[in-house]
Amino acid sequence: MRVEVFDTSAQEAEGWHSEHVESGTSRTVIDALVPELALVREAGLEPLDVEPILAQLPQLSAVGVVGRRTHTDTPLATASTICQVVQEAAGRLTEDPDQPGPPGRPGNVAQAQMLFRVHYATRRMTAADARIKTREASGVADRQYRARHEARLLRLIAQAVLDLDREDDLHRWGRALEVGADVPQTVAMYWLYLFRDHYFRMETAAYALQADLMTALSLLRAGDESWRLYLSTAVYWNVEFSYLRHRFWRNHGPMWFAPTDEGSTKLNDAVERIEYHDPFPDEYMAKLRRLYGVAADPDHDDFNTRLEAAGLAEVTVSKAADWLRRCHCPSDASHAERCEVGLVIGNCDIFGETVETEFERIQNWYRTPRFAADPAISSLITNFRTPQGQP
């Protein structure tokens, strides 16, 4: 991005960006994004704090990259994606080497990154402290900073969000056309079976596990005794996820197939981390998987009944409770790097997002005459979320 040399004179915002930034529709969109970005910044880019103000962020919510990366239809999911997109966009900004900032003072791009706490100087600060630090680094008086300069920094972030949206859109459609352009029909069929019979079912279990863990943790911190009920349900989804992963290995071997190498790696890594950091050692989880797998159509009630009959109900929930209590992180949305609860919750998100993203890359293949002519493929597309052999 091209940025004008910093100037503390009465320089208007319209002249502060490159001509590309301030032309036509882009200017209108940027004007709408600036006040919304200010609200997101004040919320500290924390999804739980952005969620209550989502109604005030119509322009950010409508940005294409936010919609494409939000795979769960909940306000919190949209808030999380907005925070991720804004942080990524801010982190991608680079100073124009032909127009450096004044000697001894950070340039405009560095100040914008400081304001949004993606700069090393403010990364560990609160949102309020980062704003003070940015104002000091700008070298302008407080009144001028609040009246004009901060809006200029916000415009830089807004342009970066639009640039990220354009690149993400081009990348998405370019890869969709590139990957599988000459894919054999047998490969296309195999991927459909993998997504329908394995990946989508595991995604459902992963997101359910994530939701129940987050709820149980929140209620535990609030002193609400109902946290144990949600934890019990989380145990069920944890076991189902492990069972489905074990079934995948049994049927296909420990190799994940996806349209892209990056997707395959993410699927493998996310599953490994969920299983490694969950509450149960391998040998204990094997017992739980056997109890789950006995039923032809497992559900939570049946699983609990079998747990109690085996004398494992209390010890299983106790193991999970001890594991959950080890999380002493300051908030549900911000976990320490090595927090096992946070690692499981985060990797559930990675797994689900990867499944959705990878399937989006290939789903349009099967609408072409080449693939859709086969009735078996048409049936798979129509019922791609239905387990094989079930109506």
Secondary structure in CASP SS format (residue, H / E / C, confidence):
PFRMAT SS
TARGET T0000
AUTHOR 0000-0000-0000
METHOD secondary structure of the structure
MODEL  1
M C 1.00
R C 1.00
V E 1.00
E C 1.00
V C 1.00
F C 1.00
D C 1.00
T C 1.00
S C 1.00
A C 1.00
Q C 1.00
E C 1.00
A H 1.00
E H 1.00
G H 1.00
W C 1.00
H E 1.00
S C 1.00
E C 1.00
H C 1.00
V C 1.00
E C 1.00
S C 1.00
G H 1.00
T H 1.00
S H 1.00
R H 1.00
T H 1.00
V H 1.00
I H 1.00
D H 1.00
A H 1.00
L H 1.00
V H 1.00
P H 1.00
E H 1.00
L H 1.00
A H 1.00
L H 1.00
V H 1.00
R H 1.00
E H 1.00
A C 1.00
G C 1.00
L C 1.00
E C 1.00
P H 1.00
L H 1.00
D H 1.00
V H 1.00
E H 1.00
P H 1.00
I H 1.00
L H 1.00
A H 1.00
Q H 1.00
L C 1.00
P H 1.00
Q H 1.00
L H 1.00
S H 1.00
A H 1.00
V C 1.00
G H 1.00
V H 1.00
V H 1.00
G H 1.00
R H 1.00
R H 1.00
T C 1.00
H C 1.00
T C 1.00
D C 1.00
T C 1.00
P H 1.00
L H 1.00
A H 1.00
T H 1.00
A H 1.00
S H 1.00
T H 1.00
I H 1.00
C H 1.00
Q H 1.00
V H 1.00
V H 1.00
Q H 1.00
E H 1.00
A H 1.00
A H 1.00
G H 1.00
R H 1.00
L C 1.00
T C 1.00
E C 1.00
D C 1.00
P C 1.00
D C 1.00
Q C 1.00
P C 1.00
G C 1.00
P C 1.00
P C 1.00
G C 1.00
R C 1.00
P C 1.00
G C 1.00
N H 1.00
V H 1.00
A H 1.00
Q H 1.00
A H 1.00
Q H 1.00
M H 1.00
L H 1.00
F C 1.00
R C 1.00
V C 1.00
H C 1.00
Y C 1.00
A C 1.00
T C 1.00
R C 1.00
R C 1.00
M C 1.00
T C 1.00
A H 1.00
A H 1.00
D H 1.00
A H 1.00
R H 1.00
I H 1.00
K H 1.00
T H 1.00
R H 1.00
E H 1.00
A H 1.00
S H 1.00
G C 1.00
V C 1.00
A C 1.00
D H 1.00
R H 1.00
Q H 1.00
Y H 1.00
R H 1.00
A H 1.00
R H 1.00
H H 1.00
E H 1.00
A H 1.00
R H 1.00
L H 1.00
L H 1.00
R H 1.00
L H 1.00
I H 1.00
A H 1.00
Q H 1.00
A H 1.00
V H 1.00
L H 1.00
D H 1.00
L H 1.00
D H 1.00
R H 1.00
E H 1.00
D H 1.00
D H 1.00
L H 1.00
H H 1.00
R H 1.00
W H 1.00
G H 1.00
R H 1.00
A H 1.00
L H 1.00
E H 1.00
V C 1.00
G C 1.00
A C 1.00
D C 1.00
V C 1.00
P C 1.00
Q H 1.00
T H 1.00
V H 1.00
A H 1.00
M H 1.00
Y H 1.00
W H 1.00
L H 1.00
Y H 1.00
L H 1.00
F H 1.00
R H 1.00
D H 1.00
H H 1.00
Y H 1.00
F H 1.00
R H 1.00
M H 1.00
E H 1.00
T H 1.00
A H 1.00
A H 1.00
Y H 1.00
A H 1.00
L H 1.00
Q H 1.00
A H 1.00
D H 1.00
L H 1.00
M H 1.00
T H 1.00
A H 1.00
L H 1.00
S H 1.00
L H 1.00
L H 1.00
R H 1.00
A H 1.00
G C 1.00
D C 1.00
E C 1.00
S C 1.00
W H 1.00
R H 1.00
L H 1.00
Y H 1.00
L H 1.00
S H 1.00
T H 1.00
A H 1.00
V H 1.00
Y H 1.00
W H 1.00
N H 1.00
V H 1.00
E H 1.00
F H 1.00
S H 1.00
Y H 1.00
L H 1.00
R H 1.00
H H 1.00
R H 1.00
F H 1.00
W H 1.00
R H 1.00
N H 1.00
H H 1.00
G C 1.00
P C 1.00
M C 1.00
W C 1.00
F C 1.00
A C 1.00
P C 1.00
T C 1.00
D H 1.00
E H 1.00
G H 1.00
S H 1.00
T H 1.00
K H 1.00
L H 1.00
N H 1.00
D H 1.00
A H 1.00
V H 1.00
E H 1.00
R H 1.00
I H 1.00
E H 1.00
Y H 1.00
H H 1.00
D C 1.00
P C 1.00
F C 1.00
P C 1.00
D H 1.00
E H 1.00
Y H 1.00
M H 1.00
A H 1.00
K H 1.00
L H 1.00
R H 1.00
R H 1.00
L H 1.00
Y H 1.00
G H 1.00
V C 1.00
A C 1.00
A C 1.00
D C 1.00
P C 1.00
D C 1.00
H H 1.00
D H 1.00
D H 1.00
F H 1.00
N H 1.00
T H 1.00
R H 1.00
L H 1.00
E H 1.00
A H 1.00
A C 1.00
G C 1.00
L C 1.00
A H 1.00
E H 1.00
V H 1.00
T H 1.00
V H 1.00
S H 1.00
K H 1.00
A H 1.00
A H 1.00
D H 1.00
W H 1.00
L H 1.00
R H 1.00
R C 1.00
C C 1.00
H C 1.00
C C 1.00
P C 1.00
S E 1.00
D C 1.00
A C 1.00
S E 1.00
H C 1.00
A C 1.00
E C 1.00
R C 1.00
C C 1.00
E H 1.00
V H 1.00
G H 1.00
L H 1.00
V H 1.00
I H 1.00
G H 1.00
N H 1.00
C H 1.00
D H 1.00
I H 1.00
F H 1.00
G H 1.00
E H 1.00
T H 1.00
V H 1.00
E H 1.00
T H 1.00
E H 1.00
F H 1.00
E H 1.00
R H 1.00
I H 1.00
Q H 1.00
N H 1.00
W H 1.00
Y H 1.00
R H 1.00
T C 1.00
P H 1.00
R H 1.00
F H 1.00
A H 1.00
A C 1.00
D C 1.00
P H 1.00
A H 1.00
I H 1.00
S H 1.00
S H 1.00
L H 1.00
I H 1.00
T H 1.00
N C 1.00
F C 1.00
R C 1.00
T C 1.00
P C 1.00
Q C 1.00
G C 1.00
Q C 1.00
P C 1.00
END
